[in-house]
Amino acid sequence: MNLEEKKIGFAFTGSFCTFKRTIEEIKKLKKINNIDIFPIMSFNSYNLDTKFGNAKDFINQLEELTNNKVIHTIQDAEPIGPKKMFDILIIAPCSGNTIAKLANDIINTPVTMAVKSHLRNNRPVVIAISTNNGLSGAAENIGKLLNRKNYYFVPFRQDNPITKPHSIVFDPTYIQKTLEFALDNEQIQPILL
C-alpha cells in the first residue's frame, strides 16, 4: 500500500547508535505526498545524552523534521488508540528491552503504551530491532512477536558476528517497504538478511 496521506507514529527506544541512520530514513519518508509523522520517544531516548549525541538535539531534530511535538509520556501516548491517531506505528530502533516488554505485555513506557493503545484498533505495528542480545536472551521474545497478529519486522541481520556474535540490527533502507507491506497485512521477505 502506498504511504501517501498516511499518519505514522514513529517511536524511538534506547538503541542510540541507530538514531542518525533512522532520522535519515524519516527525511526520505517526509518527501512522500501528504505523509504525517508523529515522533514518540521512550523515557531513556528522550532524556539520556550518549556518545552518539545529545537527547535535546535529537528531540529538536525530530520536531523540526516532522512538525509535531515528541510524545514522551505515558499520559500523552494513551489517547493514540481511542483517537485513532495513526494508520501504522513503527518502533525504530526497537531495543531488546522494549521487545521483552511488548512480548510480555508490560506497559510502562511511552512507547509500550503507544503500541498497546494503537493495537486496540487492529492496526499494524512495525518493529525495527536493534539489540546486542538478539540471538541470545531476546530471541524468545522476538519469536513471540513474530507470531503475533499485527506485528511486522523490518529485515535485520547480525550486527557484527565477530565481535558481537549475538547482536542483531535492522536495515534502515527497508523501513519504507516494510511499512508499505505491513499496511497490506504482509510481512516483507526475507526477514533475515
C-alpha positions, -999 to +999 in steps of 0.1 A: +000+000+000+012+035-008+022+057+022+007+088+007-017+106+031-009+082+059-003+091+095+027+073+110+036+070+147+074+068+147+088+056+181+125+056+192+138+035+220+173+033+235+195+018+207+211+052+203+237+040+177+210+038+151+193+072+156+212+091+129+205+065+102+169+063+113+164+100+111+178+099+075+150+075+066+124+098+082+137+126+059+131+103+029+096+094+042+088+131+046+092+135+008+061+114+003+029+133-006+009+144+025+025+120+049+023+129+086+048+116+111+044+118+148+075+112+169+074+091+201+103+086+224+109+062+253+120+078+287+156+069+280+158+081+244+141+114+254+163+120+285+198+105+280+228+121+264+251+094+249+283+092+229+260+092+199+245+126+206+226+148+230+189+140+237+178+176+232+195+177+198+176+146+186+143+159+201+148+192+182+157+175+150+126+152+152+102+180+160+116+202+132+116+174+107+080+162+115+064+195+125+050+176+155+059+176+192+075+144+206+052+122+226+073+113+256+049+105+285+026+076+291-003+100+295+003+115+261+006+081+245-026+066+259-050+085+236-033+072+204-058+043+201-090+060+212-083+089+189-072+066+161-042+088+156-021+066+133-026+043+103+006+025+113+032+027+141+069+018+138+095+014+166+129+022+150+151+014+168+134-011+190+156-022+218+157-057+233+142-042+265+112-029+246+108-062+227+107-080+261+081-057+274+059-060+243+062-098+242+052-100+279+026-072+279+045-049+302+032-014+295+053+011+315+069+035+289+055+060+264+065+036+236+049+005+250+017+025+259+017+038+223+018+003+209-009-010+233-032+019+226-026+016+188-032-021+187-067-017+201-077-007+165-060-038+150-036-016+130-001-027+122+030-022+144+064-024+127+094-034+147+130-024+137+150-044+161+184-033+174+198-053+203+231-068+214+213-100+227+190-107+198+205-141+192+205-150+229+183-136+256+160-116+234+155-144+208+125-159+227+107-125+228+114-118+191+099-152+183+068-143+203+062-111+184+069-127+150+039-150+157+015-123+169-011-106+148-004-071+137+034-072+143+057-069+114+095-067+113+119-046+093+145-070+079+175-075+101+209-091+102+238-098+126+254-066+136+290-078+138+293-115+140+329-115+151+330-090+180+292-091+188+280-126+179+246-122+195+238-087+182+212-080+155+202-048+138+176-037+113+184-024+079+170+012+078+168+011+040+139-013+043+118+009+065+096+023+038+090-010+021+082-027+054+056+000+062+040-004+028+038-042+032+025-040+067-003-017+057-014-046+034-010-070+064+020-087+049+055-094+063+082-082+039+106-111+030+132-121+036+132-110+073+168-122+078+193-105+055 
